[in-house]
Amino acid sequence: MTTSIDIELDNYSLGQEIGRGDLTIVYEARRKADGAMVAVKLVPPQFTFDELFVRRFLDMSKQAARLEHPNIVRTFEARQQGSILYIVREFVDARPLAEILAEEGPFSPQRALNIAKQIAGALDYAHQKSIMHGDLSASRVYLGPDDHVTVADFGQMQAMAGTSLVKQGFAVGSPEIMAPERVHGQGPSRQSDLYSLGVLCYQMLNGKPPFVGEPAAVLHAQAYEQPRPLHMANPGVSLRLSEAVGRMLSKGLELRYSTGSEFTRALTVAVEGTAPIRISSSPTKTGQLEIDLEVPKSGWQRPWVWVLIAVPLILILLIAGFLAVSAWLAFRAAVLPAAPAQDTIAQITEPSPTTAPLVAESQPSAAPVEAAVTPPTATATPAPLPTDTPPPTSTPTLVPLPTPGPPMVAAGSPFSNVKLAHSIGADNQPEKVGTSFAPGSLPVYLFFDYANIQAGTPWTHRWTWGDTPLDVFDDTWPTSFSDTGTAWVYYSPTGGFQPGPYQVTLEVDGQVVVTATFVVQPGGI
């Protein structure tokens, strides 16, 4: 559908058209005040009859204006002039990813990884602010010099959810990147954005999305069909990389990666182990694959040969050591029959000035020290050990981690029913609820019910590890939220959680209203 308009804005002079969608037209423009180049995105009058859509559009655009990230196009303002809605955003001197792919064909795994990391960073940042994209297609991702990524149009699909425009078939999003749950009628979500990121990775590595064709056929395929495995569509892609992308394209939300950073960590591992056959980042005119041929290795250069040699040698050394120790113990028992059978544990104390020094006390100590054992002489016989002396051990005592209590909610807090969880289900409900979690890269979520909090109220969630501040997320309560409901925040540190105690606080107007603590157990990071 195409729409043409002729309009003069109060503060901007419109130039040539540079983009068009179902509901919007994008123009180059100059700000009249200072002549600065900007981009103006207009919603024509025929689409502004729905007052709910107009309110949400302005609200979400204002929220998007608070996004300050190097990989997100900056939004300057959103206004309504008469029957015209428009957004003023940063003018990006870059080309759409879709246009570059159409010209150059598939990217190399390393180039695709570099672009995916930047898109994932933008998504994770916006999701922390409770802003979804909803239509993350290759036409909304721009590549500048050195493949610097900027993503445009955050929040606009989120503004249209539930309005009459959606019911009339507008603004549902691009079929080729739409997640199965979106096809079934759900609105934009974190999981659907991550699915779209998986589609973009597939498209960058294959040259086209998993499903192409008529919109109705593509939507049916998104909901019910499995995409062709990436390594079969492009033999230059390794199986490991194909599996990482394929997981993000799962129909079940619980099977996908939880965050963009978790997905790109898996991509990084896969790309480091890519097969020698790969597509060049600068394809030749013939379109042939460039092949790296490895020189055949001799037997001694193969790692598994050394493993086969090393394992028997280690076993022989262990057996020899065991036999040597056994022989020494037998010799010691025969030559020194009167020697005590075990060492004692002594507590080091300061001697009293009026009494003899204390030796070999049996009470426990905060810092026990192994006492040296002196062999008996002909004139001295050691005292027998007490029968209740526990046998010595060389196993160090582990200092237990603190046991956190339940979350604390201040009186008058707008938040209640607070829960910590290490996973989130397909229905957006908490899973693995608790206060002690196994280490790993999964985020930790804080779920809470909300009520009696006004839109626009400043609020914060703050995360710390022991006494070390980790991150602070400042925001204002969205006007798009209902009067009561359930919300959640999460934290996912780069490289996974370190063992130890953590704390998260929720603050409203600068006052702490919720404090929750949890611990991450050691081992397995």
Legacy VTK file of the C-alpha trace (Angstrom):
# vtk DataFile Version 3.0
C-alpha trace
ASCII
DATASET POLYDATA
POINTS 525 float
0.000 0.000 0.000
1.340 3.493 -0.835
0.315 6.831 0.552
1.281 10.319 -0.576
0.873 13.455 1.539
1.673 17.115 1.131
2.211 18.787 4.473
4.308 21.516 6.051
5.493 20.982 9.616
5.969 23.911 11.977
9.561 23.196 12.961
10.932 21.059 10.085
11.355 21.359 6.335
10.748 18.019 4.650
13.021 16.779 1.867
12.977 13.620 -0.209
11.326 10.385 0.867
13.845 7.813 2.128
11.607 5.011 3.412
8.050 3.734 3.550
6.050 1.190 5.517
2.413 0.128 5.878
1.638 3.066 8.162
4.538 5.484 7.907
6.637 7.495 5.469
10.172 8.620 6.332
11.634 11.845 4.948
14.935 13.609 5.065
14.338 16.900 6.850
16.069 19.940 8.278
15.314 21.536 11.583
14.333 25.154 10.956
15.943 26.398 14.153
19.512 25.383 13.315
19.430 23.637 9.920
20.459 20.283 11.396
19.726 17.215 9.262
17.173 14.851 10.813
14.777 12.109 9.730
11.039 12.660 10.152
8.693 9.672 10.249
5.068 10.597 9.508
1.840 8.732 10.196
-0.721 9.992 7.652
-4.131 11.278 8.833
-6.092 8.262 7.651
-4.401 6.116 10.310
-4.936 8.407 13.303
-8.648 7.743 13.842
-7.883 5.362 16.727
-7.327 7.513 19.840
-5.812 4.588 21.751
-3.223 4.140 19.017
-2.406 7.866 19.032
-1.870 7.890 22.816
0.274 4.765 22.754
2.260 5.959 19.750
3.173 9.229 21.463
3.880 7.505 24.775
6.120 4.784 23.326
7.954 7.311 21.155
8.684 9.408 24.229
9.944 6.316 26.019
12.137 5.448 23.026
13.582 8.960 23.215
15.183 7.943 26.539
17.149 5.140 24.885
20.775 6.191 24.686
22.827 3.378 23.207
25.508 3.453 20.488
23.570 0.894 18.431
20.116 2.509 18.659
18.945 5.382 16.459
18.228 8.338 18.737
14.679 9.678 18.881
14.483 13.434 19.506
10.756 14.035 19.861
7.259 12.820 18.968
4.418 15.218 18.282
0.935 15.552 16.870
0.231 18.488 14.548
-3.447 18.513 13.717
-4.254 15.066 12.346
-0.587 14.236 11.630
1.585 12.173 13.960
5.323 12.369 13.496
8.593 11.292 15.087
11.844 13.188 14.702
14.900 10.999 14.935
18.613 11.034 14.235
19.589 11.023 10.568
21.795 7.983 10.053
24.245 8.077 7.172
24.157 4.322 6.667
22.589 1.671 4.452
19.929 -0.875 5.431
21.209 -4.394 6.092
18.637 -5.713 3.596
20.108 -3.601 0.806
23.687 -4.736 1.519
22.700 -8.404 1.647
20.889 -8.067 -1.681
24.075 -6.704 -3.270
26.786 -8.776 -1.581
25.106 -12.046 -0.668
25.844 -14.029 2.514
28.334 -12.700 5.048
31.265 -14.574 6.550
30.609 -16.053 10.035
32.956 -13.529 11.655
31.238 -10.559 10.008
27.785 -11.897 10.904
28.943 -12.392 14.509
30.200 -8.803 14.739
26.860 -7.442 13.520
24.819 -9.832 15.694
26.695 -8.738 18.843
25.770 -5.111 18.225
22.097 -5.897 17.546
21.948 -8.119 20.646
23.449 -5.357 22.780
20.793 -2.916 21.570
18.001 -5.422 22.282
19.209 -6.295 25.786
19.525 -2.593 26.656
16.015 -1.761 25.399
14.510 -4.831 27.075
15.955 -3.671 30.395
13.902 -0.512 29.850
10.773 -2.621 29.104
10.803 -1.453 25.460
10.381 -4.091 22.765
11.104 -3.674 19.091
8.423 -5.852 17.541
9.586 -5.614 13.908
13.340 -6.264 13.867
13.802 -6.786 10.144
16.856 -6.251 7.948
15.317 -3.000 6.670
15.417 -1.534 10.188
19.063 -2.401 10.848
21.573 0.036 9.324
25.260 -0.583 8.658
27.692 2.322 8.671
31.485 2.470 8.307
33.288 -0.603 9.701
29.882 -2.321 9.951
28.769 -0.108 12.825
25.141 -1.062 13.556
22.234 1.228 14.398
18.730 -0.166 14.956
15.674 2.010 14.307
11.976 2.006 15.306
12.021 0.624 18.843
8.609 0.560 20.535
6.391 1.323 17.553
4.888 -2.151 17.183
4.462 -2.217 20.969
2.330 0.947 20.672
0.002 -0.698 18.158
-0.769 -3.877 20.115
-4.491 -4.155 20.895
-5.588 -1.223 18.724
-8.131 -1.321 15.919
-5.322 -0.914 13.369
-4.017 -4.363 14.224
-7.509 -5.828 13.957
-7.752 -4.360 10.447
-4.486 -6.039 9.425
-2.048 -3.143 9.731
1.217 -2.983 11.637
1.495 -6.630 12.574
5.148 -6.657 11.483
7.237 -8.171 8.706
6.194 -11.807 8.079
9.746 -13.079 7.389
10.965 -12.210 10.935
7.753 -12.807 12.888
7.951 -15.279 15.777
5.402 -18.123 15.944
3.700 -16.687 19.032
3.223 -13.377 17.206
1.506 -15.238 14.358
-0.843 -16.732 16.961
-1.845 -13.256 18.137
0.540 -12.351 20.958
2.041 -8.871 21.098
5.726 -7.944 20.884
7.892 -9.475 23.606
11.489 -10.080 24.558
11.313 -13.643 23.222
9.836 -12.577 19.873
12.576 -9.960 19.444
15.205 -12.637 20.062
13.517 -14.897 17.501
13.812 -12.040 14.978
17.505 -11.719 15.834
17.877 -15.437 15.041
16.176 -14.835 11.670
18.603 -11.987 10.918
21.577 -14.234 11.708
20.158 -16.923 9.416
19.659 -14.280 6.716
23.191 -12.892 7.088
24.731 -16.369 6.798
22.446 -17.641 4.033
21.576 -14.501 2.077
17.848 -14.841 2.691
15.526 -15.586 5.669
14.384 -19.137 6.546
10.952 -18.580 4.950
10.227 -16.467 1.862
7.233 -16.119 -0.455
3.695 -14.839 -0.157
2.946 -13.297 3.274
0.230 -15.820 4.132
2.501 -18.765 3.278
5.389 -17.270 5.242
3.216 -16.707 8.329
1.960 -20.309 8.150
5.545 -21.556 7.914
6.636 -19.420 10.878
3.916 -20.978 13.009
4.054 -24.623 11.941
7.122 -25.489 9.840
10.780 -26.040 10.729
13.351 -23.997 8.788
15.914 -25.839 6.718
19.052 -26.287 8.856
21.486 -23.496 8.135
24.452 -25.792 7.437
22.369 -27.557 4.781
21.226 -24.293 3.202
24.833 -23.071 3.133
27.603 -25.725 3.392
30.032 -22.966 4.360
28.407 -22.760 7.801
29.601 -25.149 10.495
27.212 -27.539 12.226
27.900 -25.881 15.577
26.999 -22.435 14.255
23.934 -23.866 12.526
22.739 -25.409 15.805
23.187 -22.135 17.728
21.083 -20.210 15.199
18.566 -23.055 14.956
17.992 -22.995 18.713
16.984 -19.333 18.518
14.439 -20.262 15.826
12.690 -22.821 18.060
8.905 -22.720 18.117
8.948 -23.128 21.914
9.958 -19.990 23.804
11.646 -22.019 26.540
14.095 -23.543 24.038
15.487 -20.213 22.846
18.340 -18.334 24.475
17.137 -16.051 27.268
19.000 -12.880 26.253
20.883 -11.492 23.310
24.195 -11.705 25.156
23.635 -15.401 25.912
22.932 -16.021 22.218
26.029 -14.166 21.008
28.227 -16.045 23.500
27.051 -19.266 21.862
27.704 -17.760 18.423
31.211 -16.736 19.476
32.074 -20.266 20.570
30.636 -21.649 17.334
32.475 -19.202 15.087
35.793 -19.943 16.771
35.302 -23.571 15.722
33.933 -22.985 12.218
34.736 -25.466 9.465
37.557 -24.590 7.016
35.061 -24.166 4.169
33.552 -20.704 4.481
32.101 -17.908 2.379
34.352 -14.906 1.878
33.126 -11.575 3.233
33.854 -10.206 -0.269
32.302 -12.740 -2.666
33.882 -13.176 -6.096
31.971 -12.390 -9.257
31.560 -16.089 -9.948
29.876 -16.614 -6.579
32.136 -19.580 -5.793
33.003 -20.622 -2.262
36.532 -19.917 -1.095
38.035 -23.066 0.431
40.840 -23.143 2.971
42.737 -26.403 2.489
44.537 -27.727 5.540
47.872 -29.507 5.104
47.482 -33.150 6.194
48.982 -33.778 9.596
51.324 -36.603 10.444
50.365 -39.064 13.160
52.598 -37.389 15.794
50.902 -34.020 15.108
47.449 -35.313 15.953
46.361 -34.561 19.549
44.548 -37.862 20.065
47.809 -39.793 19.481
49.436 -38.018 22.419
46.356 -38.661 24.563
46.623 -42.406 23.886
50.285 -42.308 24.957
49.841 -40.052 27.992
46.948 -41.902 29.664
48.789 -45.270 30.138
51.924 -43.455 31.364
49.920 -41.570 34.005
48.288 -44.815 35.171
51.684 -46.532 35.464
53.080 -43.624 37.518
50.061 -43.684 39.850
50.392 -47.435 40.432
54.136 -47.112 41.050
53.541 -44.294 43.533
50.926 -46.322 45.384
53.265 -49.332 45.670
56.123 -47.129 46.899
54.009 -45.528 49.615
52.697 -48.934 50.726
56.260 -50.293 50.996
57.400 -47.282 53.044
54.476 -47.648 55.465
55.235 -51.353 55.957
58.937 -50.570 56.604
58.029 -47.804 59.059
55.678 -50.100 60.984
58.405 -52.767 61.281
61.246 -50.418 62.326
59.293 -48.014 64.565
56.690 -50.135 66.349
56.312 -47.694 69.233
55.561 -44.649 67.078
52.110 -43.146 67.522
49.622 -44.256 64.899
48.382 -40.772 64.045
49.317 -37.126 64.290
47.598 -34.844 66.780
45.940 -31.516 66.227
47.215 -28.890 68.605
45.716 -25.507 69.467
48.282 -22.710 69.672
47.709 -20.611 72.817
49.732 -18.123 74.793
51.359 -19.797 77.874
50.344 -18.502 81.294
53.151 -16.827 83.248
52.424 -19.037 86.288
51.795 -22.364 84.613
53.590 -24.664 82.245
52.857 -24.310 78.466
49.771 -26.112 77.240
50.269 -28.962 74.755
47.976 -31.068 72.582
44.666 -29.697 73.833
41.734 -31.535 72.388
39.257 -28.628 72.114
38.655 -27.261 68.572
40.334 -24.102 67.279
39.395 -21.502 64.724
42.774 -21.996 63.103
44.043 -25.524 63.926
47.681 -26.304 63.204
49.125 -29.742 62.624
51.666 -30.450 65.410
54.928 -32.154 64.546
55.361 -35.723 65.882
58.704 -36.555 67.507
59.822 -40.232 67.305
60.217 -41.891 70.766
63.659 -42.328 72.374
64.955 -45.001 74.743
64.300 -42.822 77.784
60.926 -41.295 76.836
57.666 -43.029 76.090
54.906 -40.957 74.497
51.582 -40.748 76.291
48.815 -42.751 74.667
46.290 -40.792 72.603
42.838 -40.239 74.112
40.355 -42.694 72.710
37.924 -39.926 71.728
40.434 -37.900 69.681
39.028 -37.546 66.147
41.265 -38.708 63.301
43.089 -35.887 61.529
41.930 -34.699 58.135
43.573 -32.618 55.436
40.260 -31.523 53.887
39.854 -27.748 54.362
36.718 -26.514 56.054
34.521 -24.630 53.550
33.216 -21.302 54.759
29.445 -21.476 54.194
27.809 -18.810 52.046
25.236 -16.658 53.829
21.662 -17.876 53.740
19.453 -15.046 52.470
16.014 -14.543 53.864
12.808 -13.772 51.982
12.577 -10.469 50.103
11.764 -7.476 52.321
8.973 -5.117 51.242
8.703 -1.695 52.861
5.403 -0.442 54.252
3.440 1.444 51.621
5.410 -0.096 48.764
3.544 -0.272 45.443
5.227 -3.642 44.869
4.273 -6.952 46.512
4.479 -10.731 46.053
8.210 -10.471 45.290
9.972 -13.588 43.953
13.486 -14.363 42.735
13.850 -16.885 39.914
16.624 -18.263 37.721
14.396 -18.861 34.700
11.236 -17.605 33.017
8.617 -19.844 31.440
6.848 -19.625 28.115
3.888 -17.962 29.878
6.213 -15.315 31.380
5.860 -16.944 34.805
8.858 -17.460 37.140
10.611 -20.824 37.182
13.390 -22.122 39.471
12.128 -19.837 42.244
14.423 -19.492 45.265
17.222 -17.508 46.861
20.157 -19.843 46.125
21.089 -20.567 42.521
23.585 -22.707 40.657
26.218 -20.691 38.815
25.987 -20.131 35.119
25.017 -17.646 32.439
21.214 -17.691 32.917
19.827 -14.358 34.166
18.333 -13.917 37.636
14.828 -12.424 37.529
12.946 -10.428 40.163
9.166 -10.773 39.731
6.712 -8.520 41.557
3.083 -7.438 41.513
2.424 -3.705 41.222
-0.452 -1.394 42.159
-0.997 2.259 43.117
1.978 3.623 41.176
1.442 6.601 38.936
2.684 6.696 35.336
5.839 8.780 35.035
7.006 7.973 38.578
10.825 7.596 38.729
11.896 4.115 39.791
15.143 2.169 39.860
16.420 -1.385 40.177
19.927 -1.660 41.571
22.157 -4.795 41.621
25.208 -5.418 43.821
27.603 -8.311 44.463
28.655 -8.263 48.114
29.757 -4.641 48.576
30.526 -4.159 44.872
27.993 -2.157 42.799
27.144 -3.949 39.537
24.544 -1.934 37.675
21.796 0.632 38.178
18.785 0.973 35.865
16.852 4.251 36.206
13.492 4.612 34.479
10.009 6.094 34.822
6.903 3.982 35.240
5.298 3.534 31.763
1.876 4.962 30.996
1.183 1.899 28.847
1.030 -0.361 31.923
-2.338 -1.229 33.436
-3.310 -0.057 36.939
-2.346 -3.424 38.458
-0.384 -6.360 37.171
2.874 -8.293 37.334
6.250 -7.108 36.099
9.820 -8.341 36.274
13.392 -7.137 35.913
16.487 -9.222 35.350
20.269 -9.072 35.434
22.671 -11.105 33.291
26.348 -10.215 33.809
28.788 -10.741 30.971
30.631 -14.035 31.526
28.035 -15.365 33.960
27.548 -14.938 37.707
30.447 -15.241 40.122
29.866 -17.142 43.378
28.844 -15.128 46.415
26.037 -13.009 47.827
24.000 -10.650 45.626
21.371 -8.013 46.367
18.772 -6.269 44.231
16.728 -3.294 45.401
13.701 -1.596 43.883
13.456 2.133 44.540
10.558 4.511 43.924
11.188 8.273 44.044
14.623 7.537 45.518
13.252 5.422 48.393
14.047 1.708 48.733
10.757 -0.209 48.744
11.991 -3.771 48.050
15.219 -5.529 49.024
15.932 -9.076 47.831
19.088 -11.102 48.395
20.343 -14.322 46.852
23.540 -16.335 46.627
25.258 -18.066 43.735
26.941 -21.307 44.756
30.618 -21.830 43.844
31.792 -24.092 41.053
31.026 -24.481 37.379
31.243 -20.891 36.194
LINES 1 526
525 0 1 2 3 4 5 6 7 8 9 10 11 12 13 14 15 16 17 18 19 20 21 22 23 24 25 26 27 28 29 30 31 32 33 34 35 36 37 38 39 40 41 42 43 44 45 46 47 48 49 50 51 52 53 54 55 56 57 58 59 60 61 62 63 64 65 66 67 68 69 70 71 72 73 74 75 76 77 78 79 80 81 82 83 84 85 86 87 88 89 90 91 92 93 94 95 96 97 98 99 100 101 102 103 104 105 106 107 108 109 110 111 112 113 114 115 116 117 118 119 120 121 122 123 124 125 126 127 128 129 130 131 132 133 134 135 136 137 138 139 140 141 142 143 144 145 146 147 148 149 150 151 152 153 154 155 156 157 158 159 160 161 162 163 164 165 166 167 168 169 170 171 172 173 174 175 176 177 178 179 180 181 182 183 184 185 186 187 188 189 190 191 192 193 194 195 196 197 198 199 200 201 202 203 204 205 206 207 208 209 210 211 212 213 214 215 216 217 218 219 220 221 222 223 224 225 226 227 228 229 230 231 232 233 234 235 236 237 238 239 240 241 242 243 244 245 246 247 248 249 250 251 252 253 254 255 256 257 258 259 260 261 262 263 264 265 266 267 268 269 270 271 272 273 274 275 276 277 278 279 280 281 282 283 284 285 286 287 288 289 290 291 292 293 294 295 296 297 298 299 300 301 302 303 304 305 306 307 308 309 310 311 312 313 314 315 316 317 318 319 320 321 322 323 324 325 326 327 328 329 330 331 332 333 334 335 336 337 338 339 340 341 342 343 344 345 346 347 348 349 350 351 352 353 354 355 356 357 358 359 360 361 362 363 364 365 366 367 368 369 370 371 372 373 374 375 376 377 378 379 380 381 382 383 384 385 386 387 388 389 390 391 392 393 394 395 396 397 398 399 400 401 402 403 404 405 406 407 408 409 410 411 412 413 414 415 416 417 418 419 420 421 422 423 424 425 426 427 428 429 430 431 432 433 434 435 436 437 438 439 440 441 442 443 444 445 446 447 448 449 450 451 452 453 454 455 456 457 458 459 460 461 462 463 464 465 466 467 468 469 470 471 472 473 474 475 476 477 478 479 480 481 482 483 484 485 486 487 488 489 490 491 492 493 494 495 496 497 498 499 500 501 502 503 504 505 506 507 508 509 510 511 512 513 514 515 516 517 518 519 520 521 522 523 524
